[in-house]
Amino acid sequence: MTAQAKLTDTQTAILQAAAGRPDGNIEPLPTTLRGGARTKVIEGLLARGLIVDADGRHLLTDAGYAAVGKRRPVSKGARNAGISDALTKRDPTGDLQKLETTPPTIRPDTKLAAIIEAMRHPGGATITQMMAGTGWQAHTVRGVISGMVRKRLGLNVALVRNDSGERVYRVI
């Protein structure tokens, strides 16, 4: 890291990860970095000249590589041809994204796992049953079903009413 560029821990981690990728792309960013924080980090790196916007992608510049003590990798063909920037002309991100994509997993013995297990029973589970199993309040259970189970994990959840009129959730 150079003395001129004081970087945050997050910026340093992003630059180091990008320097390890063949194309120097900063994407994918850590999943914990969202919204305004994501924008601020990218703007800070752009303002310092450590990354550049190229066709909607953010790629490391030579200064970005130098900030983490690395050099831009050069392919064998570019070394033989004497071309120093041939690496940026190819697009290996399609293969890179396939390698980094992993299906979401559910850790066993967690409250989320307990909720999913309850909904997988043939009769499903009511909010009251899931509240008793987790110790959460009703709005938290509904939020987990909507946010984690449906959106992040991509599970299909059916909502039906039982004979007594209570809502019963089932994973289908």
N, C-alpha and C positions, 0 to 999 in steps of 0.2 A: 504494500500500500504506500502511496506517495504521501509526502508530508503535506502537500497542498490540498489533497482531497480527504477531508474527514468524513468518513462514511459511517452510517449506523450499522448495527449488527445485521439488520434485515437486508440493507443494501449490499453489504459484503457477502452475505450468504447467497443472494440472487446472482451477483457477479461471479462468484466462485462456481455456482451450478451452471451458469451459462458458459463459462470458460471451459467447462468439461464437456460441453456438447459440441458436436462437429461443426455446426453452423453458427454457434455463438448466440442463439436465440435465448432470450430470458424467459420465454414461456416454456413450460407451465410454471407459473408462480406458485408459491406455497398456498395451500388451500385455506390457511388461516388468514391470509392477506386478502381482504375484501373491501369493496366500496371506496370510501375516501382515502383510507390508508394505502390502498393499491395505487390510486391516482397520484398521491403525494410521492410515493417511492419512485414511480416511473418519471414524474415531472422532475424530481431531484436528480435522477440519473441523466435525464435528457439535458437539464440545465448545466450540469458539469461536463457534458460532452462524453460521458462514459458509454452511452448507448445512442443509437440513431434509429429513427423510424423509417423502415423500408417496406413499403407496400403493406402497411398494417401490422407488420411484425417489428419487434424491437430487438436489434442486433447489437452486440458489443462492438465498440470501436477499439482501435489499438490502445487508446488511453484506458479503456475499460479492462482490457487484458492486463495492462501494466499496473492498474490499481490493485489487482490481486496477485501480482507477481508472476504472471504468465505471458506467453506470447501467442499470437494468433496461429493456429495450426495450419500447415500448408500441405496439401495433398501431394502424393508422389509425382503425379503427372504435372503439377504446377512447378515442382522443383526442377523436373527435367526440362520443362519448357521455359523456365525462367520467369514465369508469371507469378507474382506474389499474391494476387487477389482472386485467383481462380476458384477458391473454395466458396466464395459468396455467390457464384453463378449457378451452383447446383442446389437442389432443394431436397434434402434428406428428411425433412420434418415429418412427412407421411409415415415413414418407417419408425421414426423416433416416437411419435405419438402412439403407435401400436405397442411398442415395448413398454411405455410408461403407464398405459391404461390397465388398471387392475379393478376387478369387480369389488364393490364394497363388501366388507365382511362385518359380521356381528360377533362381538366378543362374547363368549359364554359367561354365564353367571353375572350378567349386568341387568339393570332394570329394563333396558331396551329389549334384551333377549327374553326377559320374562313376559313383556307385553306381546312380543311376536309369538312366543310359544302359546300364550293364552288364546290369541286370536287364531292359531292353527288348530285348536281343538275342533272337532266336528260341529259342535254347537256354537262355537265362537265364544266371545267374552263380552260382558257388559262393562261400562265405565266403572261401575262400583267394584266389580271383581278385579279389574286392573288397578284401581286405586288401592285396594287391599293388598295386592301383590307387590306394589312398588312403594307405597307410602306417599305417592304424589296426589296432588289435588286434581279435580276433574279437568280443569282447563289445561293443565300440564299434560295429562294423558292425551287429550284431544290434539294438542299441539304436536306431540311426538308422533301420533298417528299421521297427522297431516304432513308435517315437515320431514321427519326422519324416515318413517316407514313408506309413505307414498312417494315423496319427492326424491329423497336421496337414495333410498334402497330400491325404489322402483317396484315395490310390491303392490299388487292389486288388492284393495281392501273393500269388502262388500259391507254395506250397512243395511240391516233389516230390523224390523221390530218383532220382538217375541210376543207370546200370548198376553203377557201383562203390560205390554206397551213400552217396554224398555228397549233402548237401542242395543243391538248386538253387532259387534264388529267381527268379521272373519277375513282371514287372508285366503284368497282364492288363487 
